[in-house]
Amino acid sequence: MTTAPSVPTLRVENLQTHFPTRDGIIRAVDGVSFEVNAGEILGLVGESGSGKSITGFSILGLLDPPGHVAGGSVLFKGEDIVAAAPQRLRQLRGARIAMIFQDPMMTLNPVLRVDTQMIEAVRAHNKVSESAARDRAIETLRAVGIAAPEERLKSYPHQFSGGMRQRVAIAIALLNKPDLIIADEPTTALDVTIQGQILYEMRKLCRETGTALIWITHDLSVVAGLADRVMVMYAGRIVETGSVAEVLEQPRHPYTIGLIGSVPGGTARGHKLFQIPGMAPPPLNLPPGCRFKNRCGFADAACDTMPEMAELSPAHWARCHHPRPAQLAANLAEGGVA
């Protein structure tokens, strides 16, 4: 008797997100595919404008018109939610899928006390008493490092600092122990002590409950300590993906190598900090072929055609005609990017 393979918590296939403008169509997400399994933490990294946040918004159907998903599918536990009715999406959001925004005021209502917002978030999806919902809110606030949670529940959002508001927003996302959390740089405004506490709680939640987590960030150090796998995104496309150890210790795509080389902590004493030359291409004027070619020291005529994702080693993929040798990790450690 054979066991049927488990369905991933999330499978994204050829996702395309477009923003029509007077000057043309911005292809913010262009053919992105990946999956996340139960209990797995996936880091999505890239510079500003690479399409990381739009990928998260597209999964949850939170795009502002005229932005829309122009193609592809988003399968949540086998159910395609791109075509789901608004009522079905409301059932999923906050209960089985949660998002933590970079700006906590996208989560918090400024005219309602925190207890009202958190209790409603619990009771909207669970048949529990107000007392039980309040206890869960207190427990969750304590888990994200808020002292005297019983008292702070009675506060309004404006009575919290920016970092405290972000912790409340994170707590709301954790309330119902969702199957999937998409976190869009949620710890950027927090000090390192609180950031470490929240990362610990997120790892613990994923391991104990099987929650899948997509952590969107530009901070490679956070990904190194949190994620199981990492995807590197550039100009709307995934350019490299694999385990954290493989991608960060043996990067193969020139863009990934440049990102790692740009991190101050990775530069040897006495060496200049590496900078990726040039700028990311404007979204309305993307070059044909490889979108990184105008900033890459290894580009040639072959790069005028778009490379396909190729498996360079087990479960380590890159989109490059000229992937760099795995030994480049040693060069990075010595302060060079060859």
Backbone torsions as a table, in degrees:
resi	resn	phi	psi	omega
1	MET	NA	125.8	-179.0
2	THR	-98.5	146.3	178.2
3	THR	-92.8	131.9	179.9
4	ALA	-66.5	139.1	179.9
5	PRO	-62.9	142.1	-179.2
6	SER	-71.7	146.8	178.9
7	VAL	-84.5	131.4	178.5
8	PRO	-61.3	151.9	176.8
9	THR	-59.5	-41.3	179.2
10	LEU	-139.5	132.5	173.1
11	ARG	-130.3	118.5	178.1
12	VAL	-107.0	126.9	-176.3
13	GLU	-125.5	116.6	174.2
14	ASN	51.1	45.6	-178.0
15	LEU	-68.6	131.1	178.7
16	GLN	-131.1	121.7	179.6
17	THR	-120.7	123.9	-175.1
18	HIS	-118.4	149.0	173.3
19	PHE	-126.7	101.7	178.5
20	PRO	-67.8	135.8	175.2
21	THR	-132.0	173.4	178.1
22	ARG	-63.1	-28.9	-176.0
23	ASP	-94.2	-2.8	-179.5
24	GLY	142.6	-170.5	-177.3
25	ILE	-101.7	127.6	172.9
26	ILE	-88.5	117.7	178.1
27	ARG	-93.2	80.8	-173.3
28	ALA	-67.4	-36.5	175.2
29	VAL	-127.9	124.6	-168.3
30	ASP	-133.0	86.3	175.0
31	GLY	81.0	41.4	-178.5
32	VAL	-87.5	131.8	177.8
33	SER	-135.2	135.2	174.8
34	PHE	-169.8	172.1	174.2
35	GLU	-143.7	155.6	178.2
36	VAL	-132.3	130.3	-179.1
37	ASN	-96.0	165.4	179.8
38	ALA	-56.7	132.7	177.8
39	GLY	78.3	0.7	-176.9
40	GLU	-94.1	146.5	176.7
41	ILE	-114.9	119.7	-178.5
42	LEU	-111.4	122.9	175.6
43	GLY	-92.2	131.4	177.5
44	LEU	-115.4	111.4	-173.1
45	VAL	-121.3	158.4	178.8
46	GLY	160.7	165.3	-178.4
47	GLU	-76.8	171.8	179.9
48	SER	-58.1	136.1	179.6
49	GLY	86.7	4.0	-177.7
50	SER	-77.7	-15.5	-179.9
51	GLY	107.3	7.8	-176.9
52	LYS	-62.0	-55.2	-176.6
53	SER	-65.6	-39.3	179.8
54	ILE	-62.7	-33.3	175.2
55	THR	-60.6	-46.0	178.2
56	GLY	-62.6	-45.1	179.4
57	PHE	-63.8	-37.0	-179.6
58	SER	-64.6	-39.6	179.8
59	ILE	-60.3	-40.5	-175.7
60	LEU	-91.2	-1.9	-178.5
61	GLY	69.7	37.3	-176.3
62	LEU	-108.9	22.6	-179.6
63	LEU	-75.9	139.6	174.4
64	ASP	-83.9	131.0	175.8
65	PRO	-58.0	146.1	8.7
66	PRO	-85.7	7.4	176.8
67	GLY	-61.2	139.6	-177.9
68	HIS	-158.2	157.3	173.1
69	VAL	-78.5	114.2	-175.1
70	ALA	-91.3	-12.7	-179.3
71	GLY	-175.1	166.3	179.1
72	GLY	92.3	-176.6	-178.2
73	SER	-139.0	153.0	175.6
74	VAL	-126.5	106.0	-175.8
75	LEU	-101.9	110.9	175.6
76	PHE	-98.8	108.3	-175.2
77	LYS	51.7	41.1	176.5
78	GLY	89.3	-9.5	-178.7
79	GLU	-98.0	124.9	179.7
80	ASP	-77.0	108.3	-175.7
81	ILE	-93.1	-2.8	173.5
82	VAL	-63.3	-39.9	-178.1
83	ALA	-93.4	6.7	-176.2
84	ALA	-69.4	147.6	176.7
85	ALA	-68.3	151.7	179.1
86	PRO	-52.7	-36.7	179.6
87	GLN	-63.9	-39.4	179.1
88	ARG	-66.7	-39.7	178.4
89	LEU	-64.1	-37.0	177.8
90	ARG	-65.3	-33.4	177.4
91	GLN	-66.8	-35.5	-176.3
92	LEU	-81.0	-42.4	-176.0
93	ARG	-65.9	132.7	178.1
94	GLY	86.1	-22.9	179.4
95	ALA	-104.7	-61.4	-177.1
96	ARG	-103.3	-23.0	175.4
97	ILE	-130.0	130.6	179.1
98	ALA	-129.5	152.0	175.9
99	MET	-127.3	137.7	174.4
100	ILE	-109.0	118.0	-176.0
101	PHE	-88.6	158.1	176.8
102	GLN	-65.8	-36.8	177.7
103	ASP	-99.0	112.2	-176.2
104	PRO	-62.8	-22.4	-179.1
105	MET	-74.5	-4.9	169.6
106	MET	-77.8	-15.6	178.5
107	THR	-101.1	-39.8	-170.7
108	LEU	-93.1	138.8	174.2
109	ASN	-88.3	120.5	-173.4
110	PRO	-68.3	-17.2	-175.6
111	VAL	-102.5	4.1	178.5
112	LEU	-116.4	142.4	175.4
113	ARG	-64.9	156.1	-177.9
114	VAL	-61.8	-39.0	-178.8
115	ASP	-62.7	-39.5	178.2
116	THR	-60.4	-44.8	-177.3
117	GLN	-67.8	-41.4	-176.6
118	MET	-74.7	-40.5	179.3
119	ILE	-65.1	-41.2	177.7
120	GLU	-64.2	-37.4	-180.0
121	ALA	-64.0	-33.5	177.1
122	VAL	-75.3	-49.5	-172.3
123	ARG	-74.9	-18.0	177.0
124	ALA	-67.0	-23.6	-175.9
125	HIS	-123.0	-3.3	-177.9
126	ASN	-138.0	138.7	177.8
127	LYS	-86.7	79.7	-180.0
128	VAL	-129.6	161.2	179.0
129	SER	-73.1	162.9	177.7
130	GLU	-62.4	-35.8	179.2
131	SER	-64.8	-43.3	179.1
132	ALA	-65.9	-38.1	178.4
133	ALA	-66.3	-38.5	178.1
134	ARG	-64.6	-41.7	178.7
135	ASP	-61.7	-39.8	178.8
136	ARG	-66.7	-38.6	178.2
137	ALA	-62.5	-43.8	179.7
138	ILE	-62.5	-45.1	-179.8
139	GLU	-60.9	-40.8	-176.9
140	THR	-72.9	-38.7	176.3
141	LEU	-62.3	-39.5	178.8
142	ARG	-64.1	-36.6	-177.9
143	ALA	-65.9	-28.1	-179.9
144	VAL	-96.8	13.7	170.1
145	GLY	89.7	21.9	177.7
146	ILE	-93.6	117.3	-179.9
147	ALA	-73.5	151.5	-179.6
148	ALA	48.4	55.7	-175.0
149	PRO	-61.2	-29.6	179.0
150	GLU	-60.1	-39.3	179.8
151	GLU	-78.6	-40.5	-176.3
152	ARG	-68.3	-22.0	175.6
153	LEU	-58.9	-27.6	-176.2
154	LYS	-83.8	-0.8	-176.7
155	SER	-87.3	160.6	171.5
156	TYR	-94.5	157.0	-178.3
157	PRO	-54.5	-35.4	-177.2
158	HIS	-69.4	-12.0	178.8
159	GLN	-87.7	0.9	176.7
160	PHE	-105.8	153.0	169.6
161	SER	-71.8	169.2	180.0
162	GLY	-59.5	-42.3	179.1
163	GLY	-65.9	-37.6	178.4
164	MET	-67.9	-38.0	177.6
165	ARG	-62.7	-39.3	179.4
166	GLN	-64.7	-37.2	177.8
167	ARG	-65.3	-37.3	176.5
168	VAL	-64.3	-43.1	179.0
169	ALA	-62.0	-39.7	177.5
170	ILE	-65.5	-41.2	178.7
171	ALA	-60.7	-40.5	179.1
172	ILE	-62.4	-39.2	178.1
173	ALA	-65.3	-31.0	-177.5
174	LEU	-85.4	-12.3	-170.0
175	LEU	-51.8	-48.3	-172.3
176	ASN	-98.5	14.5	179.3
177	LYS	45.2	64.4	-174.5
178	PRO	-67.9	163.9	176.9
179	ASP	-74.8	-26.9	-177.6
180	LEU	-142.4	132.0	172.8
181	ILE	-121.7	132.2	173.0
182	ILE	-111.3	116.5	-175.1
183	ALA	-112.2	117.0	-176.4
184	ASP	-100.6	89.1	-179.8
185	GLU	46.1	53.0	-171.1
186	PRO	-77.1	-13.6	-176.1
187	THR	-108.1	12.3	-176.9
188	THR	-59.5	-38.9	-174.9
189	ALA	-89.4	4.4	-174.8
190	LEU	-100.6	150.8	176.2
191	ASP	-72.2	163.0	-170.1
192	VAL	-64.8	-30.4	179.7
193	THR	-65.9	-48.7	179.3
194	ILE	-68.4	-37.4	177.1
195	GLN	-58.3	-45.5	179.1
196	GLY	-62.3	-38.2	179.4
197	GLN	-65.6	-42.4	-178.8
198	ILE	-69.6	-39.8	177.1
199	LEU	-61.9	-38.4	176.9
200	TYR	-62.6	-45.1	-179.9
201	GLU	-64.1	-37.2	179.2
202	MET	-66.6	-43.9	177.5
203	ARG	-61.3	-43.0	-179.4
204	LYS	-62.6	-43.7	178.9
205	LEU	-60.0	-45.9	-178.0
206	CYS	-64.3	-42.3	-177.9
207	ARG	-69.7	-39.0	-173.3
208	GLU	-84.9	-31.8	-174.5
209	THR	-110.4	-10.6	-177.7
210	GLY	80.8	13.0	176.8
211	THR	-64.8	134.1	173.6
212	ALA	-90.0	141.2	-174.9
213	LEU	-131.4	129.8	170.1
214	ILE	-109.5	116.8	-176.6
215	TRP	-108.6	109.3	-177.5
216	ILE	-92.2	125.7	-175.4
217	THR	-161.9	163.7	169.1
218	HIS	-106.4	-1.5	-173.6
219	ASP	-94.4	103.0	-178.0
220	LEU	-65.7	-28.3	-179.6
221	SER	-67.6	-35.2	176.6
222	VAL	-66.0	-45.2	179.3
223	VAL	-61.2	-40.8	-178.0
224	ALA	-61.1	-34.7	-177.8
225	GLY	-94.3	-9.3	-173.2
226	LEU	-114.6	-46.4	-164.8
227	ALA	-86.1	158.4	171.1
228	ASP	-90.9	-42.2	178.4
229	ARG	-129.1	161.2	-179.9
230	VAL	-136.8	142.7	172.4
231	MET	-119.7	133.7	177.9
232	VAL	-105.3	127.1	-174.2
233	MET	-116.1	139.5	178.3
234	TYR	-145.1	125.2	175.5
235	ALA	50.7	43.9	173.3
236	GLY	88.1	-0.2	-178.1
237	ARG	-130.4	151.8	172.9
238	ILE	-79.1	126.7	-179.1
239	VAL	-107.9	-19.6	177.4
240	GLU	-158.0	143.6	177.6
241	THR	-153.5	149.6	179.7
242	GLY	167.9	-170.8	176.6
243	SER	-64.7	155.6	179.5
244	VAL	-57.8	-43.1	-179.2
245	ALA	-62.2	-44.5	-178.1
246	GLU	-64.0	-50.7	-172.7
247	VAL	-71.6	-41.5	-176.1
248	LEU	-81.6	-27.4	-179.4
249	GLU	-96.8	-26.0	178.8
250	GLN	-135.4	62.4	-179.5
251	PRO	-65.0	144.4	-176.2
252	ARG	-116.8	-26.9	-179.9
253	HIS	-86.8	136.5	-179.2
254	PRO	-55.3	-32.9	178.8
255	TYR	-67.7	-43.8	177.4
256	THR	-61.4	-42.0	178.0
257	ILE	-60.1	-42.0	178.5
258	GLY	-65.5	-40.6	178.1
259	LEU	-59.9	-47.2	-178.2
260	ILE	-66.8	-39.6	179.3
261	GLY	-67.1	-20.5	-179.7
262	SER	-83.4	-8.3	-178.8
263	VAL	-77.4	123.0	-176.2
264	PRO	-55.3	-40.0	-177.1
265	GLY	-65.8	-18.0	-178.6
266	GLY	-94.6	2.3	-178.3
267	THR	-96.0	129.4	-178.6
268	ALA	-67.4	151.4	179.4
269	ARG	-58.2	131.9	179.0
270	GLY	91.6	-8.8	179.2
271	HIS	-99.2	147.7	175.3
272	LYS	-70.6	147.5	175.3
273	LEU	-68.7	127.5	-179.4
274	PHE	-70.3	142.6	174.1
275	GLN	-126.7	135.2	173.4
276	ILE	-70.8	124.3	-177.1
277	PRO	-67.7	153.8	174.3
278	GLY	73.8	-166.2	-178.2
279	MET	-127.0	156.9	173.9
280	ALA	-61.8	144.9	-177.6
281	PRO	-65.2	145.6	177.2
282	PRO	-63.2	139.9	-173.9
283	PRO	-63.4	-21.5	178.5
284	LEU	-90.6	-2.6	-178.2
285	ASN	-140.0	57.0	-179.6
286	LEU	-72.9	136.1	-179.6
287	PRO	-70.1	151.0	174.6
288	PRO	-67.9	152.0	179.2
289	GLY	77.7	-144.4	-179.1
290	CYS	-66.5	127.9	-176.1
291	ARG	-78.9	-8.6	179.3
292	PHE	-99.1	-2.2	-168.7
293	LYS	-61.3	-33.3	-177.4
294	ASN	-73.5	-9.2	178.9
295	ARG	-115.5	3.7	-171.2
296	CYS	-104.7	132.9	179.4
297	GLY	-78.8	-3.1	-177.0
298	PHE	-113.6	5.9	-175.6
299	ALA	-70.7	143.5	174.1
300	ASP	-143.5	-165.3	-175.7
301	ALA	-60.5	-30.6	-180.0
302	ALA	-62.1	-26.4	-176.1
303	CYS	-76.7	-2.5	174.1
304	ASP	-74.9	-9.5	172.4
305	THR	-111.1	144.5	-177.5
306	MET	-69.7	122.0	177.2
307	PRO	-72.9	151.4	174.8
308	GLU	-89.1	159.9	173.2
309	MET	-67.8	129.7	-178.7
310	ALA	-127.1	140.2	179.0
311	GLU	-83.3	111.9	-175.6
312	LEU	-89.3	-27.5	173.0
313	SER	-154.1	167.6	-175.3
314	PRO	-51.4	119.2	177.0
315	ALA	65.0	18.1	176.3
316	HIS	-121.6	112.5	-173.0
317	TRP	-118.8	149.9	175.5
318	ALA	-147.1	149.7	178.9
319	ARG	-105.9	86.4	-175.6
320	CYS	-158.4	137.4	174.8
321	HIS	-73.3	-25.1	-176.2
322	HIS	-130.6	64.2	179.3
323	PRO	-60.2	141.9	-176.4
324	ARG	-78.9	155.2	178.9
325	PRO	-62.2	148.9	-179.1
326	ALA	-61.4	-23.5	-177.2
327	GLN	-69.2	-5.5	-178.1
328	LEU	-64.4	-18.5	177.7
329	ALA	-57.3	-37.4	179.1
330	ALA	-64.4	-39.0	177.7
331	ASN	-63.3	-39.6	178.5
332	LEU	-60.5	-43.9	-178.3
333	ALA	-63.4	-26.9	-179.4
334	GLU	-91.4	1.3	176.3
335	GLY	96.2	7.8	179.9
336	GLY	-113.3	158.3	175.5
337	VAL	-131.5	92.1	-175.3
338	ALA	-96.0	NA	NA
